[in-house]
Amino acid sequence: MNLGAAEGHPSAVMDMSFANQALSAEYLLQHVDEMEARVYAVPEDIDQNIARLKLAAMGVKIDVLTAEQEKYLHSWTSVT
């Protein structure tokens, strides 16, 4: 619906989407014997690598978290 009614997606977003799809398909082919038939999230390392590459292509540099920031980040819990 979004593509038909909301002027589609800019190429800046679609390139990451296609990269996620292609690398996830490659991952599936490489790990097919280890996986069961169900829905999987994109592996975090694939998702993060695509994000890093996109930011690098845009000339954006990422800070490295301090130990204190890492600790805080991993202290969050989800309430369901």
mmJSON file of the N, C-alpha and C atoms, coordinates in Angstrom:
{"data_MODEL":{"atom_site":{
"group_PDB":["ATOM","ATOM","ATOM","ATOM","ATOM","ATOM","ATOM","ATOM","ATOM","ATOM","ATOM","ATOM","ATOM","ATOM","ATOM","ATOM","ATOM","ATOM","ATOM","ATOM","ATOM","ATOM","ATOM","ATOM","ATOM","ATOM","ATOM","ATOM","ATOM","ATOM","ATOM","ATOM","ATOM","ATOM","ATOM","ATOM","ATOM","ATOM","ATOM","ATOM","ATOM","ATOM","ATOM","ATOM","ATOM","ATOM","ATOM","ATOM","ATOM","ATOM","ATOM","ATOM","ATOM","ATOM","ATOM","ATOM","ATOM","ATOM","ATOM","ATOM","ATOM","ATOM","ATOM","ATOM","ATOM","ATOM","ATOM","ATOM","ATOM","ATOM","ATOM","ATOM","ATOM","ATOM","ATOM","ATOM","ATOM","ATOM","ATOM","ATOM","ATOM","ATOM","ATOM","ATOM","ATOM","ATOM","ATOM","ATOM","ATOM","ATOM","ATOM","ATOM","ATOM","ATOM","ATOM","ATOM","ATOM","ATOM","ATOM","ATOM","ATOM","ATOM","ATOM","ATOM","ATOM","ATOM","ATOM","ATOM","ATOM","ATOM","ATOM","ATOM","ATOM","ATOM","ATOM","ATOM","ATOM","ATOM","ATOM","ATOM","ATOM","ATOM","ATOM","ATOM","ATOM","ATOM","ATOM","ATOM","ATOM","ATOM","ATOM","ATOM","ATOM","ATOM","ATOM","ATOM","ATOM","ATOM","ATOM","ATOM","ATOM","ATOM","ATOM","ATOM","ATOM","ATOM","ATOM","ATOM","ATOM","ATOM","ATOM","ATOM","ATOM","ATOM","ATOM","ATOM","ATOM","ATOM","ATOM","ATOM","ATOM","ATOM","ATOM","ATOM","ATOM","ATOM","ATOM","ATOM","ATOM","ATOM","ATOM","ATOM","ATOM","ATOM","ATOM","ATOM","ATOM","ATOM","ATOM","ATOM","ATOM","ATOM","ATOM","ATOM","ATOM","ATOM","ATOM","ATOM","ATOM","ATOM","ATOM","ATOM","ATOM","ATOM","ATOM","ATOM","ATOM","ATOM","ATOM","ATOM","ATOM","ATOM","ATOM","ATOM","ATOM","ATOM","ATOM","ATOM","ATOM","ATOM","ATOM","ATOM","ATOM","ATOM","ATOM","ATOM","ATOM","ATOM","ATOM","ATOM","ATOM","ATOM","ATOM","ATOM","ATOM","ATOM","ATOM","ATOM","ATOM","ATOM","ATOM","ATOM","ATOM","ATOM","ATOM","ATOM","ATOM","ATOM","ATOM","ATOM"],
"id":[1,2,3,4,5,6,7,8,9,10,11,12,13,14,15,16,17,18,19,20,21,22,23,24,25,26,27,28,29,30,31,32,33,34,35,36,37,38,39,40,41,42,43,44,45,46,47,48,49,50,51,52,53,54,55,56,57,58,59,60,61,62,63,64,65,66,67,68,69,70,71,72,73,74,75,76,77,78,79,80,81,82,83,84,85,86,87,88,89,90,91,92,93,94,95,96,97,98,99,100,101,102,103,104,105,106,107,108,109,110,111,112,113,114,115,116,117,118,119,120,121,122,123,124,125,126,127,128,129,130,131,132,133,134,135,136,137,138,139,140,141,142,143,144,145,146,147,148,149,150,151,152,153,154,155,156,157,158,159,160,161,162,163,164,165,166,167,168,169,170,171,172,173,174,175,176,177,178,179,180,181,182,183,184,185,186,187,188,189,190,191,192,193,194,195,196,197,198,199,200,201,202,203,204,205,206,207,208,209,210,211,212,213,214,215,216,217,218,219,220,221,222,223,224,225,226,227,228,229,230,231,232,233,234,235,236,237,238,239,240],
"type_symbol":["N","C","C","N","C","C","N","C","C","N","C","C","N","C","C","N","C","C","N","C","C","N","C","C","N","C","C","N","C","C","N","C","C","N","C","C","N","C","C","N","C","C","N","C","C","N","C","C","N","C","C","N","C","C","N","C","C","N","C","C","N","C","C","N","C","C","N","C","C","N","C","C","N","C","C","N","C","C","N","C","C","N","C","C","N","C","C","N","C","C","N","C","C","N","C","C","N","C","C","N","C","C","N","C","C","N","C","C","N","C","C","N","C","C","N","C","C","N","C","C","N","C","C","N","C","C","N","C","C","N","C","C","N","C","C","N","C","C","N","C","C","N","C","C","N","C","C","N","C","C","N","C","C","N","C","C","N","C","C","N","C","C","N","C","C","N","C","C","N","C","C","N","C","C","N","C","C","N","C","C","N","C","C","N","C","C","N","C","C","N","C","C","N","C","C","N","C","C","N","C","C","N","C","C","N","C","C","N","C","C","N","C","C","N","C","C","N","C","C","N","C","C","N","C","C","N","C","C","N","C","C","N","C","C","N","C","C","N","C","C"],
"label_atom_id":["N","CA","C","N","CA","C","N","CA","C","N","CA","C","N","CA","C","N","CA","C","N","CA","C","N","CA","C","N","CA","C","N","CA","C","N","CA","C","N","CA","C","N","CA","C","N","CA","C","N","CA","C","N","CA","C","N","CA","C","N","CA","C","N","CA","C","N","CA","C","N","CA","C","N","CA","C","N","CA","C","N","CA","C","N","CA","C","N","CA","C","N","CA","C","N","CA","C","N","CA","C","N","CA","C","N","CA","C","N","CA","C","N","CA","C","N","CA","C","N","CA","C","N","CA","C","N","CA","C","N","CA","C","N","CA","C","N","CA","C","N","CA","C","N","CA","C","N","CA","C","N","CA","C","N","CA","C","N","CA","C","N","CA","C","N","CA","C","N","CA","C","N","CA","C","N","CA","C","N","CA","C","N","CA","C","N","CA","C","N","CA","C","N","CA","C","N","CA","C","N","CA","C","N","CA","C","N","CA","C","N","CA","C","N","CA","C","N","CA","C","N","CA","C","N","CA","C","N","CA","C","N","CA","C","N","CA","C","N","CA","C","N","CA","C","N","CA","C","N","CA","C","N","CA","C","N","CA","C","N","CA","C","N","CA","C","N","CA","C","N","CA","C","N","CA","C","N","CA","C"],
"label_alt_id":[null,null,null,null,null,null,null,null,null,null,null,null,null,null,null,null,null,null,null,null,null,null,null,null,null,null,null,null,null,null,null,null,null,null,null,null,null,null,null,null,null,null,null,null,null,null,null,null,null,null,null,null,null,null,null,null,null,null,null,null,null,null,null,null,null,null,null,null,null,null,null,null,null,null,null,null,null,null,null,null,null,null,null,null,null,null,null,null,null,null,null,null,null,null,null,null,null,null,null,null,null,null,null,null,null,null,null,null,null,null,null,null,null,null,null,null,null,null,null,null,null,null,null,null,null,null,null,null,null,null,null,null,null,null,null,null,null,null,null,null,null,null,null,null,null,null,null,null,null,null,null,null,null,null,null,null,null,null,null,null,null,null,null,null,null,null,null,null,null,null,null,null,null,null,null,null,null,null,null,null,null,null,null,null,null,null,null,null,null,null,null,null,null,null,null,null,null,null,null,null,null,null,null,null,null,null,null,null,null,null,null,null,null,null,null,null,null,null,null,null,null,null,null,null,null,null,null,null,null,null,null,null,null,null,null,null,null,null,null,null],
"label_comp_id":["MET","MET","MET","ASN","ASN","ASN","LEU","LEU","LEU","GLY","GLY","GLY","ALA","ALA","ALA","ALA","ALA","ALA","GLU","GLU","GLU","GLY","GLY","GLY","HIS","HIS","HIS","PRO","PRO","PRO","SER","SER","SER","ALA","ALA","ALA","VAL","VAL","VAL","MET","MET","MET","ASP","ASP","ASP","MET","MET","MET","SER","SER","SER","PHE","PHE","PHE","ALA","ALA","ALA","ASN","ASN","ASN","GLN","GLN","GLN","ALA","ALA","ALA","LEU","LEU","LEU","SER","SER","SER","ALA","ALA","ALA","GLU","GLU","GLU","TYR","TYR","TYR","LEU","LEU","LEU","LEU","LEU","LEU","GLN","GLN","GLN","HIS","HIS","HIS","VAL","VAL","VAL","ASP","ASP","ASP","GLU","GLU","GLU","MET","MET","MET","GLU","GLU","GLU","ALA","ALA","ALA","ARG","ARG","ARG","VAL","VAL","VAL","TYR","TYR","TYR","ALA","ALA","ALA","VAL","VAL","VAL","PRO","PRO","PRO","GLU","GLU","GLU","ASP","ASP","ASP","ILE","ILE","ILE","ASP","ASP","ASP","GLN","GLN","GLN","ASN","ASN","ASN","ILE","ILE","ILE","ALA","ALA","ALA","ARG","ARG","ARG","LEU","LEU","LEU","LYS","LYS","LYS","LEU","LEU","LEU","ALA","ALA","ALA","ALA","ALA","ALA","MET","MET","MET","GLY","GLY","GLY","VAL","VAL","VAL","LYS","LYS","LYS","ILE","ILE","ILE","ASP","ASP","ASP","VAL","VAL","VAL","LEU","LEU","LEU","THR","THR","THR","ALA","ALA","ALA","GLU","GLU","GLU","GLN","GLN","GLN","GLU","GLU","GLU","LYS","LYS","LYS","TYR","TYR","TYR","LEU","LEU","LEU","HIS","HIS","HIS","SER","SER","SER","TRP","TRP","TRP","THR","THR","THR","SER","SER","SER","VAL","VAL","VAL","THR","THR","THR"],
"label_asym_id":["A","A","A","A","A","A","A","A","A","A","A","A","A","A","A","A","A","A","A","A","A","A","A","A","A","A","A","A","A","A","A","A","A","A","A","A","A","A","A","A","A","A","A","A","A","A","A","A","A","A","A","A","A","A","A","A","A","A","A","A","A","A","A","A","A","A","A","A","A","A","A","A","A","A","A","A","A","A","A","A","A","A","A","A","A","A","A","A","A","A","A","A","A","A","A","A","A","A","A","A","A","A","A","A","A","A","A","A","A","A","A","A","A","A","A","A","A","A","A","A","A","A","A","A","A","A","A","A","A","A","A","A","A","A","A","A","A","A","A","A","A","A","A","A","A","A","A","A","A","A","A","A","A","A","A","A","A","A","A","A","A","A","A","A","A","A","A","A","A","A","A","A","A","A","A","A","A","A","A","A","A","A","A","A","A","A","A","A","A","A","A","A","A","A","A","A","A","A","A","A","A","A","A","A","A","A","A","A","A","A","A","A","A","A","A","A","A","A","A","A","A","A","A","A","A","A","A","A","A","A","A","A","A","A","A","A","A","A","A","A"],
"label_entity_id":["1","1","1","1","1","1","1","1","1","1","1","1","1","1","1","1","1","1","1","1","1","1","1","1","1","1","1","1","1","1","1","1","1","1","1","1","1","1","1","1","1","1","1","1","1","1","1","1","1","1","1","1","1","1","1","1","1","1","1","1","1","1","1","1","1","1","1","1","1","1","1","1","1","1","1","1","1","1","1","1","1","1","1","1","1","1","1","1","1","1","1","1","1","1","1","1","1","1","1","1","1","1","1","1","1","1","1","1","1","1","1","1","1","1","1","1","1","1","1","1","1","1","1","1","1","1","1","1","1","1","1","1","1","1","1","1","1","1","1","1","1","1","1","1","1","1","1","1","1","1","1","1","1","1","1","1","1","1","1","1","1","1","1","1","1","1","1","1","1","1","1","1","1","1","1","1","1","1","1","1","1","1","1","1","1","1","1","1","1","1","1","1","1","1","1","1","1","1","1","1","1","1","1","1","1","1","1","1","1","1","1","1","1","1","1","1","1","1","1","1","1","1","1","1","1","1","1","1","1","1","1","1","1","1","1","1","1","1","1","1"],
"label_seq_id":[1,1,1,2,2,2,3,3,3,4,4,4,5,5,5,6,6,6,7,7,7,8,8,8,9,9,9,10,10,10,11,11,11,12,12,12,13,13,13,14,14,14,15,15,15,16,16,16,17,17,17,18,18,18,19,19,19,20,20,20,21,21,21,22,22,22,23,23,23,24,24,24,25,25,25,26,26,26,27,27,27,28,28,28,29,29,29,30,30,30,31,31,31,32,32,32,33,33,33,34,34,34,35,35,35,36,36,36,37,37,37,38,38,38,39,39,39,40,40,40,41,41,41,42,42,42,43,43,43,44,44,44,45,45,45,46,46,46,47,47,47,48,48,48,49,49,49,50,50,50,51,51,51,52,52,52,53,53,53,54,54,54,55,55,55,56,56,56,57,57,57,58,58,58,59,59,59,60,60,60,61,61,61,62,62,62,63,63,63,64,64,64,65,65,65,66,66,66,67,67,67,68,68,68,69,69,69,70,70,70,71,71,71,72,72,72,73,73,73,74,74,74,75,75,75,76,76,76,77,77,77,78,78,78,79,79,79,80,80,80],
"pdbx_PDB_ins_code":[null,null,null,null,null,null,null,null,null,null,null,null,null,null,null,null,null,null,null,null,null,null,null,null,null,null,null,null,null,null,null,null,null,null,null,null,null,null,null,null,null,null,null,null,null,null,null,null,null,null,null,null,null,null,null,null,null,null,null,null,null,null,null,null,null,null,null,null,null,null,null,null,null,null,null,null,null,null,null,null,null,null,null,null,null,null,null,null,null,null,null,null,null,null,null,null,null,null,null,null,null,null,null,null,null,null,null,null,null,null,null,null,null,null,null,null,null,null,null,null,null,null,null,null,null,null,null,null,null,null,null,null,null,null,null,null,null,null,null,null,null,null,null,null,null,null,null,null,null,null,null,null,null,null,null,null,null,null,null,null,null,null,null,null,null,null,null,null,null,null,null,null,null,null,null,null,null,null,null,null,null,null,null,null,null,null,null,null,null,null,null,null,null,null,null,null,null,null,null,null,null,null,null,null,null,null,null,null,null,null,null,null,null,null,null,null,null,null,null,null,null,null,null,null,null,null,null,null,null,null,null,null,null,null,null,null,null,null,null,null],
"Cartn_x":[0.816,0.0,0.857,1.938,2.789,3.377,3.832,4.428,3.409,2.156,1.129,0.499,0.415,-0.342,0.5,1.773,2.567,3.854,3.81,4.93,6.146,5.98,7.076,8.15,9.27,10.408,11.564,12.306,13.473,14.553,15.375,16.438,17.379,17.491,18.361,17.892,16.63,16.091,16.065,15.711,15.583,16.911,18.034,19.308,19.609,19.264,19.49,18.532,17.301,16.315,16.754,17.212,17.667,18.919,19.81,21.014,20.621,19.676,19.197,18.601,17.794,17.163,18.207,19.154,20.16,21.064,21.547,22.442,21.706,20.44,19.647,19.4,19.161,18.99,20.283,21.418,22.709,22.917,22.587,22.708,21.847,20.629,19.716,20.31,20.848,21.449,22.638,23.413,24.592,24.241,23.044,22.667,21.38,20.971,19.68,19.561,20.645,20.588,20.418,20.709,20.616,19.291,18.468,17.278,16.005,14.999,13.693,12.792,11.677,10.745,9.97,10.384,9.715,10.229,9.7,10.154,11.334,12.375,13.573,13.796,14.359,14.81,16.118,16.412,17.696,18.796,19.812,20.895,21.492,21.746,22.193,23.475,24.393,25.649,25.425,24.484,24.151,23.545,22.586,21.901,22.884,23.768,24.731,25.758,26.181,27.15,26.551,25.309,24.646,24.536,24.186,24.075,25.429,26.501,27.839,28.245,27.986,28.334,27.549,26.273,25.443,25.95,26.23,26.728,28.082,28.94,30.241,30.053,29.11,28.837,28.316,27.665,27.128,28.16,29.333,30.359,30.119,29.288,28.958,29.849,30.437,31.268,30.505,30.709,30.007,30.974,30.506,31.287,31.277,32.286,32.334,31.825,30.918,30.357,31.42,31.307,32.176,31.674,32.477,32.061,30.799,30.738,29.567,28.312,28.458,27.314,26.852,27.807,27.472,26.696,27.167,26.507,25.069,24.888,23.553,22.668,23.194,22.432,21.924,22.775,22.395,21.598,21.354,20.566,19.074,18.69,17.267,16.564,15.343,14.528,13.215,12.622,11.351,10.221,9.173,8.0,6.928,6.457,5.424,4.13],
"Cartn_y":[-1.187,0.0,1.247,1.238,2.423,2.769,1.752,2.027,2.598,2.175,2.649,3.962,4.239,5.395,6.48,6.25,7.24,7.604,7.579,7.981,7.081,5.882,4.923,5.251,4.564,4.74,5.363,6.265,6.812,5.741,5.896,4.919,4.806,5.853,5.824,4.803,4.476,3.468,2.106,2.104,0.843,0.115,0.83,0.135,-0.697,-0.177,-0.942,-2.124,-1.92,-2.995,-4.14,-3.794,-4.825,-5.529,-4.783,-5.392,-6.369,-5.978,-6.872,-8.141,-7.991,-9.151,-10.086,-9.511,-10.33,-11.044,-10.318,-10.935,-11.928,-11.683,-12.641,-13.912,-13.773,-14.957,-15.76,-15.065,-15.745,-16.485,-15.825,-16.447,-17.712,-17.612,-18.762,-19.93,-19.65,-20.717,-21.358,-20.555,-21.076,-21.848,-21.587,-22.206,-23.03,-23.386,-24.055,-25.355,-26.082,-27.351,-27.161,-25.962,-25.678,-25.023,-24.692,-23.881,-24.688,-24.33,-24.948,-23.983,-24.475,-23.658,-22.733,-21.475,-20.448,-19.083,-18.036,-16.684,-16.338,-15.8,-15.396,-13.893,-13.278,-11.894,-11.889,-10.78,-10.633,-10.737,-11.559,-11.655,-10.272,-10.0,-8.679,-8.239,-9.173,-8.773,-8.314,-8.916,-8.47,-7.079,-6.887,-5.601,-4.484,-4.756,-3.743,-3.438,-4.462,-4.245,-3.352,-3.594,-2.764,-1.326,-1.15,0.195,0.903,0.186,0.785,1.213,0.332,0.642,1.841,1.909,3.031,4.336,4.326,5.535,5.945,4.978,5.292,5.906,5.381,5.929,7.357,7.676,9.025,9.941,9.393,10.188,10.408,9.556,9.683,8.741,9.237,8.412,8.127,6.934,6.506,6.547,7.071,7.032,5.611,5.294,4.012,4.261,3.376,3.535,3.323,4.078,3.862,2.641,2.139,0.994,1.341,2.57,3.002,3.042,3.511,3.547,2.144,1.243,-0.157,-0.779,-0.545,-1.089,-0.574,0.724,1.313,0.727,0.615,0.088,-1.326,-2.153,-3.544,-3.706,-2.614,-2.704,-2.584,-2.211,-2.027,-3.383,-3.379,-4.587,-4.276,-5.282,-5.124,-5.579,-4.791,-5.151,-5.638,-6.848,-7.385,-7.614],
"Cartn_z":[0.0,0.0,0.0,0.762,0.828,-0.535,-1.266,-2.568,-3.547,-3.431,-4.352,-3.942,-2.667,-2.208,-1.549,-1.364,-0.635,-1.38,-2.673,-3.526,-3.41,-2.931,-2.888,-1.874,-1.997,-1.098,-1.875,-1.259,-1.942,-2.105,-3.119,-3.359,-2.17,-1.37,-0.195,0.833,0.814,1.724,1.04,-0.233,-0.951,-1.086,-1.222,-1.354,-0.116,1.057,2.29,2.366,1.921,1.934,1.018,-0.181,-1.117,-0.593,0.019,0.599,1.704,2.559,3.618,3.025,1.989,1.364,0.757,0.009,-0.663,0.337,1.338,2.316,3.211,3.469,4.252,3.444,2.152,1.29,1.235,1.134,1.135,2.457,3.577,4.897,4.966,4.474,4.481,3.698,2.523,1.724,2.428,3.142,3.832,5.106,5.671,6.946,6.852,5.65,5.459,6.264,6.407,7.145,8.645,9.149,10.581,10.966,9.972,10.245,10.055,10.831,10.686,9.916,9.436,8.658,9.6,9.668,10.455,10.021,10.581,10.276,11.174,10.585,11.315,11.158,12.168,12.059,11.276,10.636,9.947,11.001,10.77,11.741,12.028,13.286,13.718,13.017,12.793,12.147,10.712,10.006,8.649,8.702,9.575,9.695,10.07,11.016,11.451,10.366,9.626,8.557,7.46,7.104,6.101,6.598,7.856,8.423,8.401,8.77,8.756,7.349,6.375,4.995,4.471,4.808,4.364,4.964,6.255,6.901,6.319,6.058,5.46,4.076,3.293,1.965,2.05,3.148,3.357,4.024,4.358,5.012,6.491,7.088,8.506,9.31,10.372,11.253,12.543,13.081,14.288,15.471,16.578,17.81,18.359,19.115,19.812,21.222,21.685,23.023,24.093,25.159,26.31,27.071,27.974,28.794,29.598,30.09,30.857,29.974,28.736,27.822,27.462,27.23,26.931,28.088,29.306,30.496,30.577,30.375,30.418,29.317,28.114,26.992,27.282,27.875,28.136,29.43,30.137,31.362,31.105,29.884,29.571,29.573,30.04,30.009,29.337,28.765,28.058,28.965,29.022,29.818,28.844,29.057,28.158,28.879],
"occupancy":[1.0,1.0,1.0,1.0,1.0,1.0,1.0,1.0,1.0,1.0,1.0,1.0,1.0,1.0,1.0,1.0,1.0,1.0,1.0,1.0,1.0,1.0,1.0,1.0,1.0,1.0,1.0,1.0,1.0,1.0,1.0,1.0,1.0,1.0,1.0,1.0,1.0,1.0,1.0,1.0,1.0,1.0,1.0,1.0,1.0,1.0,1.0,1.0,1.0,1.0,1.0,1.0,1.0,1.0,1.0,1.0,1.0,1.0,1.0,1.0,1.0,1.0,1.0,1.0,1.0,1.0,1.0,1.0,1.0,1.0,1.0,1.0,1.0,1.0,1.0,1.0,1.0,1.0,1.0,1.0,1.0,1.0,1.0,1.0,1.0,1.0,1.0,1.0,1.0,1.0,1.0,1.0,1.0,1.0,1.0,1.0,1.0,1.0,1.0,1.0,1.0,1.0,1.0,1.0,1.0,1.0,1.0,1.0,1.0,1.0,1.0,1.0,1.0,1.0,1.0,1.0,1.0,1.0,1.0,1.0,1.0,1.0,1.0,1.0,1.0,1.0,1.0,1.0,1.0,1.0,1.0,1.0,1.0,1.0,1.0,1.0,1.0,1.0,1.0,1.0,1.0,1.0,1.0,1.0,1.0,1.0,1.0,1.0,1.0,1.0,1.0,1.0,1.0,1.0,1.0,1.0,1.0,1.0,1.0,1.0,1.0,1.0,1.0,1.0,1.0,1.0,1.0,1.0,1.0,1.0,1.0,1.0,1.0,1.0,1.0,1.0,1.0,1.0,1.0,1.0,1.0,1.0,1.0,1.0,1.0,1.0,1.0,1.0,1.0,1.0,1.0,1.0,1.0,1.0,1.0,1.0,1.0,1.0,1.0,1.0,1.0,1.0,1.0,1.0,1.0,1.0,1.0,1.0,1.0,1.0,1.0,1.0,1.0,1.0,1.0,1.0,1.0,1.0,1.0,1.0,1.0,1.0,1.0,1.0,1.0,1.0,1.0,1.0,1.0,1.0,1.0,1.0,1.0,1.0,1.0,1.0,1.0,1.0,1.0,1.0],
"B_iso_or_equiv":[0.0,0.0,0.0,0.0,0.0,0.0,0.0,0.0,0.0,0.0,0.0,0.0,0.0,0.0,0.0,0.0,0.0,0.0,0.0,0.0,0.0,0.0,0.0,0.0,0.0,0.0,0.0,0.0,0.0,0.0,0.0,0.0,0.0,0.0,0.0,0.0,0.0,0.0,0.0,0.0,0.0,0.0,0.0,0.0,0.0,0.0,0.0,0.0,0.0,0.0,0.0,0.0,0.0,0.0,0.0,0.0,0.0,0.0,0.0,0.0,0.0,0.0,0.0,0.0,0.0,0.0,0.0,0.0,0.0,0.0,0.0,0.0,0.0,0.0,0.0,0.0,0.0,0.0,0.0,0.0,0.0,0.0,0.0,0.0,0.0,0.0,0.0,0.0,0.0,0.0,0.0,0.0,0.0,0.0,0.0,0.0,0.0,0.0,0.0,0.0,0.0,0.0,0.0,0.0,0.0,0.0,0.0,0.0,0.0,0.0,0.0,0.0,0.0,0.0,0.0,0.0,0.0,0.0,0.0,0.0,0.0,0.0,0.0,0.0,0.0,0.0,0.0,0.0,0.0,0.0,0.0,0.0,0.0,0.0,0.0,0.0,0.0,0.0,0.0,0.0,0.0,0.0,0.0,0.0,0.0,0.0,0.0,0.0,0.0,0.0,0.0,0.0,0.0,0.0,0.0,0.0,0.0,0.0,0.0,0.0,0.0,0.0,0.0,0.0,0.0,0.0,0.0,0.0,0.0,0.0,0.0,0.0,0.0,0.0,0.0,0.0,0.0,0.0,0.0,0.0,0.0,0.0,0.0,0.0,0.0,0.0,0.0,0.0,0.0,0.0,0.0,0.0,0.0,0.0,0.0,0.0,0.0,0.0,0.0,0.0,0.0,0.0,0.0,0.0,0.0,0.0,0.0,0.0,0.0,0.0,0.0,0.0,0.0,0.0,0.0,0.0,0.0,0.0,0.0,0.0,0.0,0.0,0.0,0.0,0.0,0.0,0.0,0.0,0.0,0.0,0.0,0.0,0.0,0.0,0.0,0.0,0.0,0.0,0.0,0.0],
"pdbx_formal_charge":[null,null,null,null,null,null,null,null,null,null,null,null,null,null,null,null,null,null,null,null,null,null,null,null,null,null,null,null,null,null,null,null,null,null,null,null,null,null,null,null,null,null,null,null,null,null,null,null,null,null,null,null,null,null,null,null,null,null,null,null,null,null,null,null,null,null,null,null,null,null,null,null,null,null,null,null,null,null,null,null,null,null,null,null,null,null,null,null,null,null,null,null,null,null,null,null,null,null,null,null,null,null,null,null,null,null,null,null,null,null,null,null,null,null,null,null,null,null,null,null,null,null,null,null,null,null,null,null,null,null,null,null,null,null,null,null,null,null,null,null,null,null,null,null,null,null,null,null,null,null,null,null,null,null,null,null,null,null,null,null,null,null,null,null,null,null,null,null,null,null,null,null,null,null,null,null,null,null,null,null,null,null,null,null,null,null,null,null,null,null,null,null,null,null,null,null,null,null,null,null,null,null,null,null,null,null,null,null,null,null,null,null,null,null,null,null,null,null,null,null,null,null,null,null,null,null,null,null,null,null,null,null,null,null,null,null,null,null,null,null],
"auth_seq_id":[1,1,1,2,2,2,3,3,3,4,4,4,5,5,5,6,6,6,7,7,7,8,8,8,9,9,9,10,10,10,11,11,11,12,12,12,13,13,13,14,14,14,15,15,15,16,16,16,17,17,17,18,18,18,19,19,19,20,20,20,21,21,21,22,22,22,23,23,23,24,24,24,25,25,25,26,26,26,27,27,27,28,28,28,29,29,29,30,30,30,31,31,31,32,32,32,33,33,33,34,34,34,35,35,35,36,36,36,37,37,37,38,38,38,39,39,39,40,40,40,41,41,41,42,42,42,43,43,43,44,44,44,45,45,45,46,46,46,47,47,47,48,48,48,49,49,49,50,50,50,51,51,51,52,52,52,53,53,53,54,54,54,55,55,55,56,56,56,57,57,57,58,58,58,59,59,59,60,60,60,61,61,61,62,62,62,63,63,63,64,64,64,65,65,65,66,66,66,67,67,67,68,68,68,69,69,69,70,70,70,71,71,71,72,72,72,73,73,73,74,74,74,75,75,75,76,76,76,77,77,77,78,78,78,79,79,79,80,80,80],
"auth_comp_id":["MET","MET","MET","ASN","ASN","ASN","LEU","LEU","LEU","GLY","GLY","GLY","ALA","ALA","ALA","ALA","ALA","ALA","GLU","GLU","GLU","GLY","GLY","GLY","HIS","HIS","HIS","PRO","PRO","PRO","SER","SER","SER","ALA","ALA","ALA","VAL","VAL","VAL","MET","MET","MET","ASP","ASP","ASP","MET","MET","MET","SER","SER","SER","PHE","PHE","PHE","ALA","ALA","ALA","ASN","ASN","ASN","GLN","GLN","GLN","ALA","ALA","ALA","LEU","LEU","LEU","SER","SER","SER","ALA","ALA","ALA","GLU","GLU","GLU","TYR","TYR","TYR","LEU","LEU","LEU","LEU","LEU","LEU","GLN","GLN","GLN","HIS","HIS","HIS","VAL","VAL","VAL","ASP","ASP","ASP","GLU","GLU","GLU","MET","MET","MET","GLU","GLU","GLU","ALA","ALA","ALA","ARG","ARG","ARG","VAL","VAL","VAL","TYR","TYR","TYR","ALA","ALA","ALA","VAL","VAL","VAL","PRO","PRO","PRO","GLU","GLU","GLU","ASP","ASP","ASP","ILE","ILE","ILE","ASP","ASP","ASP","GLN","GLN","GLN","ASN","ASN","ASN","ILE","ILE","ILE","ALA","ALA","ALA","ARG","ARG","ARG","LEU","LEU","LEU","LYS","LYS","LYS","LEU","LEU","LEU","ALA","ALA","ALA","ALA","ALA","ALA","MET","MET","MET","GLY","GLY","GLY","VAL","VAL","VAL","LYS","LYS","LYS","ILE","ILE","ILE","ASP","ASP","ASP","VAL","VAL","VAL","LEU","LEU","LEU","THR","THR","THR","ALA","ALA","ALA","GLU","GLU","GLU","GLN","GLN","GLN","GLU","GLU","GLU","LYS","LYS","LYS","TYR","TYR","TYR","LEU","LEU","LEU","HIS","HIS","HIS","SER","SER","SER","TRP","TRP","TRP","THR","THR","THR","SER","SER","SER","VAL","VAL","VAL","THR","THR","THR"],
"auth_asym_id":["A","A","A","A","A","A","A","A","A","A","A","A","A","A","A","A","A","A","A","A","A","A","A","A","A","A","A","A","A","A","A","A","A","A","A","A","A","A","A","A","A","A","A","A","A","A","A","A","A","A","A","A","A","A","A","A","A","A","A","A","A","A","A","A","A","A","A","A","A","A","A","A","A","A","A","A","A","A","A","A","A","A","A","A","A","A","A","A","A","A","A","A","A","A","A","A","A","A","A","A","A","A","A","A","A","A","A","A","A","A","A","A","A","A","A","A","A","A","A","A","A","A","A","A","A","A","A","A","A","A","A","A","A","A","A","A","A","A","A","A","A","A","A","A","A","A","A","A","A","A","A","A","A","A","A","A","A","A","A","A","A","A","A","A","A","A","A","A","A","A","A","A","A","A","A","A","A","A","A","A","A","A","A","A","A","A","A","A","A","A","A","A","A","A","A","A","A","A","A","A","A","A","A","A","A","A","A","A","A","A","A","A","A","A","A","A","A","A","A","A","A","A","A","A","A","A","A","A","A","A","A","A","A","A","A","A","A","A","A","A"],
"auth_atom_id":["N","CA","C","N","CA","C","N","CA","C","N","CA","C","N","CA","C","N","CA","C","N","CA","C","N","CA","C","N","CA","C","N","CA","C","N","CA","C","N","CA","C","N","CA","C","N","CA","C","N","CA","C","N","CA","C","N","CA","C","N","CA","C","N","CA","C","N","CA","C","N","CA","C","N","CA","C","N","CA","C","N","CA","C","N","CA","C","N","CA","C","N","CA","C","N","CA","C","N","CA","C","N","CA","C","N","CA","C","N","CA","C","N","CA","C","N","CA","C","N","CA","C","N","CA","C","N","CA","C","N","CA","C","N","CA","C","N","CA","C","N","CA","C","N","CA","C","N","CA","C","N","CA","C","N","CA","C","N","CA","C","N","CA","C","N","CA","C","N","CA","C","N","CA","C","N","CA","C","N","CA","C","N","CA","C","N","CA","C","N","CA","C","N","CA","C","N","CA","C","N","CA","C","N","CA","C","N","CA","C","N","CA","C","N","CA","C","N","CA","C","N","CA","C","N","CA","C","N","CA","C","N","CA","C","N","CA","C","N","CA","C","N","CA","C","N","CA","C","N","CA","C","N","CA","C","N","CA","C","N","CA","C","N","CA","C","N","CA","C","N","CA","C","N","CA","C","N","CA","C"],
"pdbx_PDB_model_num":[1,1,1,1,1,1,1,1,1,1,1,1,1,1,1,1,1,1,1,1,1,1,1,1,1,1,1,1,1,1,1,1,1,1,1,1,1,1,1,1,1,1,1,1,1,1,1,1,1,1,1,1,1,1,1,1,1,1,1,1,1,1,1,1,1,1,1,1,1,1,1,1,1,1,1,1,1,1,1,1,1,1,1,1,1,1,1,1,1,1,1,1,1,1,1,1,1,1,1,1,1,1,1,1,1,1,1,1,1,1,1,1,1,1,1,1,1,1,1,1,1,1,1,1,1,1,1,1,1,1,1,1,1,1,1,1,1,1,1,1,1,1,1,1,1,1,1,1,1,1,1,1,1,1,1,1,1,1,1,1,1,1,1,1,1,1,1,1,1,1,1,1,1,1,1,1,1,1,1,1,1,1,1,1,1,1,1,1,1,1,1,1,1,1,1,1,1,1,1,1,1,1,1,1,1,1,1,1,1,1,1,1,1,1,1,1,1,1,1,1,1,1,1,1,1,1,1,1,1,1,1,1,1,1,1,1,1,1,1,1]
}}}
